[in-house]
Structures are given as structure tokens and as C-alpha cells.
Amino acid sequence: MEEFILSSEDLRDGKIWIVKLLYLSSLVETRLEARRLISQGEVTVDRERMLDVNAEVVIKDGTILKVGKFSFCKIKIISSQI
């Protein structure tokens, strides 16, 4: 399974806007495409269907992000502190 590395700087209190997450992970090419796919019910986070384009989702190490039937990735969070 492909791994997407997310910086802890992108999270706010352990959450991130679902549209931004899809765009950063490169599972969609544009934020508009992300909004459309969410509205159509094609996006899941840890098997929970996302239907709200304004949702902020809690992300932890190992979270599975899926778009459609065949596009998915496992999220790995790295600390940006030195």
C-alpha cells in the first residue's frame, strides 16, 4: 500500500480539512475535484464515508484514505520539530 507522509505542521489539533488532505495526498488533481468526490460519497477515511466538504477529520498515524474503488493510501505523520 502506498504511504503518504504528512507533516505535523499541516495538522491543527490533530485535524485537517478533508479537501486539503485529498489534495496534499495527490489522490486528486484539484481541490474542486476533491469537493466533487466528497459530495458524491466517493471518499472514506478509515472506512467512514465523508459527505461534508467542510469536515475536519482527525488523523493519526496509519489512517487509511480512500477515493473511489482503487485509489488509496496509508498516512504516516512525521514531526517537523528538529
Backbone hydrogen bonds, N-H to C=O, Kabsch-Sander energy under -0.5 kcal/mol:
donor,donor_aa,acceptor,acceptor_aa,energy
4,F,74,K,-3.1
5,I,3,E,-0.5
6,L,4,F,-0.6
6,L,76,K,-3.0
8,S,78,I,-2.3
10,D,7,S,-1.6
11,L,8,S,-0.9
12,R,15,K,-2.9
15,K,12,R,-1.2
16,I,57,V,-1.7
18,I,55,A,-2.4
21,L,17,W,-2.3
22,L,18,I,-2.2
23,Y,19,V,-2.1
24,L,20,K,-2.9
25,S,21,L,-2.0
26,S,23,Y,-1.1
27,L,22,L,-1.3
28,V,22,L,-0.9
34,A,30,T,-1.7
35,R,31,R,-2.3
36,R,32,L,-2.3
37,L,33,E,-2.5
38,I,34,A,-2.3
39,S,35,R,-2.4
40,Q,36,R,-1.7
41,G,38,I,-1.6
42,E,37,L,-2.7
43,V,50,M,-0.5
44,T,66,K,-2.4
45,V,48,E,-2.3
46,D,64,I,-3.0
48,E,45,V,-1.6
49,R,47,R,-0.6
50,M,43,V,-3.0
51,L,49,R,-0.5
53,V,51,L,-0.6
55,A,52,D,-1.6
57,V,16,I,-2.6
57,V,55,A,-0.5
59,I,14,G,-2.6
62,G,75,I,-3.3
63,T,60,K,-2.0
65,L,63,T,-0.5
65,L,73,C,-2.7
66,K,44,T,-2.6
67,V,71,S,-3.6
68,G,42,E,-2.9
71,S,67,V,-1.4
72,F,70,F,-0.6
73,C,65,L,-2.3
74,K,2,E,-2.6
75,I,63,T,-2.9
76,K,4,F,-3.0
78,I,6,L,-2.4
